[in-house]
Amino acid sequence: MATSSHEKRAQSLLEKHQIKQYMDDIIYGFEVEHGKPASDIFLKTCEKLDVFPEEALVLEDSEAGIDSAYQAHIPVICIPDLKNPDDLHQKRCTTLLKSLDEVIEYIIKSNA
């Protein structure tokens, strides 16, 4: 997981929703020189996990995150939170989904 959130907040949310055990590693914004919309955080995550950017997938809810993934050449799925991305950012996404519940189904259909 790559997040710009503060470590304490991210850890709290992962524990609250009982998903921390599903994370191989977590990269925080303070670990990179440039935050989103720069690509640093996603490229560092790929490097740490030994994954090529084109083999990764980013799930994002913000335009800054979409820009970051786009600059890193990582496919990005947007799940809007507070607002839908503008037209430019929608074009930078592989797809827009309404909720995280749709991600697995989308991946399965994409790989069929």
N, C-alpha and C positions, 0 to 999 in steps of 0.2 A: 504494500500500500504506500502511496506517495501522498502526503498531505501538507497543506500550508497551515493547518490548524496547530495550535500550541500542543506540545506533547501531552500535557496533563489532561487537556480537554479531549484529545483523540483517544487516549487510553481509557478515559472514563466512559466515552460513548461505546467503544469496542467492548468493554466489560459489561456495560449496561445491557447491550443487545446480544451478549454472549457469542460474539464472533471473533474475538481476539485470537482464539486458537486456530482460526483458518488463515491467518496472515503468516506468510513465510518470513516476512521482514517488513519494517516500517521505516520510511525515509521522511524526515520532517524538514520543513522549510529552512530551519536554521542550519541544516547540514550542507546547504548549497550556497554558492556565491550570489546567484540571481534568482529571485523568486518568480512565480508566475506573473506575467505571461511568458517569461523566458523558459526555455526547454530544459534547464538544468536539472530540476527535480525528477523529471521522467527519464532523462538520460542516465542519471546517477542510479535510479532504481533498476533500469535495465542492466547496467553494468554490474551492480551488486548481485543481481539474480542471474547473471550470465545469460541474458536473453537479448537477442537482436531487436531493435525498435520495431521493425516490421513484423515481428512475431508476437509483439505485445498487444494489449488492448487497454485503452483508457476509458474509464467511466467518469464522466464529468457533469457538473451542474452549472458551471459558470463559463462566461465568454473568455475570461483570462485562462482558465484551465483548457478550454478548447484550443486557444492560441498556442498554449504551451505544448500540448500534444501534437498539434499540426506542425509546429516548428521542429519537433523531434522526429517527425515522419512516423508517428504512431497512430494507427486508426483509433478514432474516438467515437464513443457512443455518448450522446447527451441525454441525461435524464433531468429535465429542468426542475428547479426547486422553486425559487421565487419569481422568476420570469423566463419566458422563452427567449432563446438567442435570436439575434437579428438575422437577416437573410445571409449576410456574409458568413457568419459563424455556423449557420445551419448547413451551408454548402461545404464547410470544412469537416463536417461530421459524417461518419459512416451512416448513421441513422439517429433519429430522435425517438426515444421511448417514453412512455408515461410513467413507468415505475421500474424499480430494480427487479420486480417479479417477472418482467418480460425479457430480461437479458439472456437467461439460459435458453429459452425458447428461440430467441433470435439467433444465438450462436449455433444451436442445433440445426436450424433451417438454413443458415448460411453455409454450413459445412456439408449439407446433404448433396 
